[in-house]
Amino acid sequence: MGNNIASKNRVGTALRAIALALLSLIAQLAFGYLTNTAISPGLAQVPTNSVNSTHLCELVQAGRESYELGNFANAAIAWKQTEHKYQTLENQLCRAMTLSNLALAYQQQGHLLEAIKTNQQSLQLILNAPDTNNSSEQLLNISENLLQTTSNSHNSVEQLRILAQALNTQGKLDLLIGQNEQAIKTWQLANAAYQQVNDQTGILRSQINLAQAMQAQGHYRDASQILLKTLGIKFNNETSNHNNQEQQINEVIKKLPVTPINITLLHTLGNVYLSLGEYVSANGIFTVMQESLNSNKELANHLKYNQWLADTWLSLGNVQKALAHRARELDNLPKAQQQAKKAINYYQLAEKIISNNSKLTATQSSIINYNLQLALIHTQVQLNRLDVLLENELLDQKNPQKLSNFVSQLQFHINYLPNSVESIYAQINLSSNLINLLKKSRDLKISFDNIDEKIILIELDTAIKKSRNLGNKRAESYAVGTIGHLYEITQQWEQAFKYTQDAFYLAQEIKAQDVSYQWEWQMGRILSKQGKTKDAISAYKSAVRSLDLIRGNLLGLNTEVQFSFRDNIEPIYRELVSLLLPVDQSQTNPAQVQEAIQQIDNLQLAELQNFLRCDLSELLQINPNQVIKQNDSPEIINQTLEEFGEHKAAIIYPIILEDRVVVIFKLPGEKLEYRFTRKPESEVRIILQKLQNELLNPSHTTEVKTLSKEVYQWIIAPIKKDLQNHQNLETLVFVLDRELKNIPMAVLYDGQEYLVQSKYAIAVAPSLGVIDSKYIKRESRILAAAMTEKRTVGQDTYDPLPNAINEIEEIYNIGKQIFVKKLVNPDFTKANLQKEIDSGQFSIVHMATHGKFSSYSEETYILTYESHLTGQDLDNLVRPSSRNSQNSSSRIDLLTLSACETAKGDNRAALGLAGISIRAGARSTLSTLWEADDEPTAKLMVQFYKELSNPKVTKAEALHRAQLAIFDARYKSPKIWANYVLIGNWL
C-alpha cells in the first residue's frame, strides 16, 4: 500500500512538472506577444500639396484628436467620412493616408481582420497596383521595387512618406497575427522608405518595431544590436567587455530625454535583455525607467502615462519571476520564494495603477472604453501573478474561493479582449494554469467552483476558433496540443493521443520544430502510459531530433536557449533513457544500451551548451569524429569508447532516473553493459545533498563514510566484479550526472576503504564529446600565478592565502625537469597572464587563487590581483585561436586551480567548473571542489607536480598518488584530501 502511494506521488510530481513545463513555454510565448506590442506607427500626415476644404481638414483633425484621446470608434467614424470625400475628389494619396489611419483605429478596437483589409487597400492605392487582390507578399515586392526606382520629385517624396506609414502599420498588423518573418521584412522596407525621405522619427520608430519583430522570432542578439545602435552604442558579444557595455548603457539611458518614443525604446531593450537571461541589465533599465517616470511631472498628464508606468512595474515583476524560476531550477527554494514574493509585489503595484486608471465592471460595454493596451497589460499582470503563485506554491489553500474569484475575473478580462494573437496566447496560458490547478485540486482534495475539465475545454475551443479566424496555425497547434495535455492529465489516453497528434500535424505544416518537439514528447509520454513502449521510444527519439535541430538553430543565431532546460529539455532525454534501459534487462539489447549512452551524452552536451550559451563545436579542439552525435551509428559509438580502452580505462556513466540509479559502463574489450539499483530520485538527491554538505565539515568523517557508502552501493558495487575481472585496468573515467557532479568519486566508501585507496586512478569527463583521449608528450613548463594577500574586488573581500607562495616556491624547486615562471600578487594581472601565455612557452597554467564555480555563468570566476576572470576571459587568454598566429598550434595541456570552490546551495555548481575547463580550451583541468585548506593544498600540489615530472605517470595517477601521500600523512579527513578533481584528458 505504501509503495503504491509513493508511486502515485511520483507520478503526480512528474505530471505537475510536465504541466508547469508546458505552461512555461506558453507563458513565454504570451509574454513575448503581450509585452512587446509594437510601438504605435504614428498617424499619417495629409500631403502638403493636397487641396483640402475646411470641412475635410476638420474631419481629419477630429479623427486625430479622438484617436489620441483613446476614442477609437469616433476616430474611425471621422476617417471613414474623410476617406469617402477623398475618393470623390479622386485624391488617391490622401485617401491612402486616411485608410492607413483608419486601419489603426480598427486595430485599436480589436477589428484586426478589418484593419488588415483596410491597410492593404491603402497600399494598393499608394502603389497604383492594378490588381486589387494582391497578397501582402505581392504588395511588399511592389513596395521594394518602388523604393529602388523612386525619383526625388516632390510627389515621390509624399508618396514615400505615406508608403512608409502604411508599411509601418502593416508590420504591426503582421506581428499581431503572428506573421513574424513578414513583419521583419515589412519594417525593413518601412525603414528604407523613412530613410529616403529623411524622417528621423520614422526611422527610430521602425527600428524599434523591427527589434520587437526580431525578438518575437527569437533573434534576441539581432534585436539588441538594432536597439544599441539606435542609442549610439557599439554592440559587443564578448563577455569580457560586457561590464563596460553595461556601464555605457546605464550612462546613456540616464541622459536620454524622457519622451514617448524613448520610453518604448528602453522598454523594448529591457525585454530583449530579459529574453537573453541578462537579468541585471534588464532590471537596471526598468529601474531607471520607473524612476524617470515617477520624477517626470511633464509626462504625468500624458494619456499613456499610466500605461507606461504599469508596464514598467510588470517588467520589473517579470525579472523577479525569471529569477525565482532560475532559483527553483537550482533547488534553492527559499531564494525562489523570496524572488517570487518580490514579483507579486511588483505585479500588485502595476494592478494598483491600472485600477486607479479605469474601474472595470462586469459588462461588455465597460471594457470597450477601456484602454486596449492597458487591458493587455492588466491581463498579463494577472496571468504572470497566477504563474508565480502556482510555480512557487504560494496559493492560499485554506481559501479556495479567493482563487476562484481571481480566476473568474481573469477569464472575464481575456474573453473580452479583441481577437489577436495576444488574446489567443493569453487564453491558452490561462487554460494551462487551469489544468495545473485541476491537477493540484485533485491531489489536495480542494474544490474550485469554476475549474473543471468542461470549462477548460470551452476556453481552448475558443482559442482554436480565434486562431483559425486569424489563420495562425502556430497558436492553433498550441491550443489543440493543450487539449491533448488536459486529456493526458485526466488519463483519457485515446483522446489525449488524437489531439496531440493533430497539434503535431499543425506544427509540421508550418515547419515549427520548436512546437513539434513538444507534441512528439507528449505523444511519447502517452504511448508509454498505454504500454506501447516501442512506439513511445520512436516518438521520444523524434522529439530529440527536433530538439537537436532547434537548439542548433538558436545557438547558431547566438541567442540564449529560450526555454527552461530542466523543465523542457532534460526530462525528454531521461525519460527516453528510462525506456531504453528497462528494469527487465531481458527486454533490452546492445543497440538500446548504445542508444542510451548516446542520449545521455547528448544530454550532457546540451546542458553544457545551455550553460555556456554557445555551440560547443566552436570551442572543441579535438577530432570531430570523436564527438558522439545524434545520428551516429552504434559502430561509431563503440569505436569512440574503444579508444578509452586502449589506455586501460573504464568509462562509467551513473544516471539518476525517476525510480532507479542506472550505471552504464564500458570495460576494455567488452561491450557496453548496465546495472541498476532501485532508489527513488527524490531520496537519491537528498542523500547527495547531505553528503555534499557533510564533506565540508572536517569533523564529520563518520557521517561522510555512512553517506558515501550508500553512493558506493549505487555506482561501484553493482560493477565491482566486472572491474576486478580486468586486472590491467588502471583508470576509472566517470561521466557524472546531476548532483553527482558535486561529489568527488575518490570519497566513495565500501565499508573498509575509500575508492582513492584502491588501485584505480580517477578522472571526470563533462561528456565524452569534449574529451581529447590522445596521449601527447608532456613538457613541464609551468606559468604559476598566486594571490597571497587579502584583496577586495568589487564588493567582495577575499582572505589571504599565505601558503600559496610556498606552494609556488616548492614547485619552482622541484628540479631541473620543471621550468616555472612566477606571477605573484601585483604581477598576477590579466595583462601579464595574456603576455606570458601568448609567448607560447607554457604547457601548464597553475593558479593558486580564490575562485567560484556556479551554475550561473555570470557568477563563475577566478580572482586575479585586479579583477575577476570569467569563462570568456579564460577563453580569450588560453585558447590557441586567440593568440599570435606564430603560436597558434600550441595548446595548454593542464590548467590547475588550487584554491577554488563551488557555490554553496547550488546543486549544479559543478557546471561552472566544467564550463571553465571547456572555455579555457586546456586538455585537462585540475581543480578543487570546495574551499581548500591552504597548507595541505600546497603539499598536495607539490607532490602532484613531482609525480607528473615522470613521463610514465599519467595526470590521473599523479593526482591519485598525491592524494594518497597527504592521506597517509596526518590529513585523514575527506575535506582535506577529497576535494580535488581532474577533468578532461587524464593521460
Secondary structure, DSSP 8 states (H G I E B T S, - for coil): -HHHHHHHHHHHHHHHHHHHHHHHHHHHHHHHHHT------------TT----HHHHHHHHHHHHHHHTT-HHHHHHHHHHHHHHHHHTT-HHHHHHHHHHHHHHHHHTT-HHHHHHHHHHHHHHHHT-S-TT--HHHHHHHHHHHHHH--S-HHHHHHHHHHHHHHHHHHHHHHHTT-HHHHHHHHHHHHHHHHHTT-HHHHHHHHHHHHHHHHHTT-HHHHHHHHHHHTT------GGGHHHHHHHHHHHHHHS---HHHHHHHHHHHHHHHHTT-HHHHHHHHHHHHHHHHH-TTGGGSTTHHHHHHHHHHHHHHHHHHHHHHHHHTT-HHHHHHHHHHHHHHHHHHHHHHHHH----SSHHHHHTS-HHHHHHHHHHHHHHHHHHHHTT---TT-HHHHHHHHHHHHHHHHTS-SSHHHHHHHHHHHHHHHHHHHHHHHHT---TT-SHHHHHHHHHHHHHHHHHHT-HHHHHHHHHHHHHHHHHTT-HHHHHHHHHHHHHHHHHTT-HHHHHHHHHHHHHHHHHTT-HHHHHHHHHHHHHHHHHHHHHHHHTT----S-HHHHTHHHHHHHHHHHS-SSGGG--HHHHHHHHHHHHHHHHHHHHHHHTS-GGGT--S-GGGS--TT--HHHHHHHHHHHHTTTEEEEEEEE-SSEEEEEEE-TTS--EEEEEE--HHHHHHHHHHHHHHTT-TT-HHHHHHHHHHHHHHHTGGGHHHHHT-TT--EEEE---GGGGGS-GGG-B-SS-BGGGSS-EEEE-S-GGG----------EEEEEE--S-EEETTEEE---THHHHHHHHHHTS-TT-EEEEEEGGG--HHHHHHHHHTT--SEEEEEEEEEE-SSGGG-EEE-SSSEE-HHHHHHHHSGGGS-GGGTT---SEEEEEEEEE-TT-TTTHHHHHHHHHHHT-SEEEEESS---HHHHHHHHHHHHHHHTSTTS-HHHHHHHHHHHHHTTT--SHHHHS-EEEEE---
